[in-house]
Amino acid sequence: MDVFVYGTLTEPERVAEVLGSYVYVGPATLFGLHLVEGRYPTLAPGGETAGRLLRTEEVGALDEYERVGEGLYRRVSVPLDAPDDHPDEAAVYVGDPDRLDADAAWPGDSELGFAERVDRYLDREDVRVRLTP
């Protein structure tokens, strides 16, 4: 699986602590979401974020690192603009800004939870990853 990474997972030393097998495919840009700093980096609607495309089959280890099971981050899939020998989608981890003390807001009704607001935004906006040539 190809994963767009933008924070601590852009550092090879950190990735080696989390994953046994991976490769950086190359630099990439995420369009439609921008970087927001908090306790840990996360993403918010609008703008763009520079990062890297990482390829691994150890998605469970990444989910554990990002604490997906605890709801700290959420793994979503977005279209990937890359040559034909790449997948059509890339995974992106989006952190809950309330839990990360990050200055970010996701549009939507206040009754909706974080995951639902992220899903609605991704359904309505052109969020995608582009591999940098």
Disulfide bonds with the S-S distance in Angstrom:
none
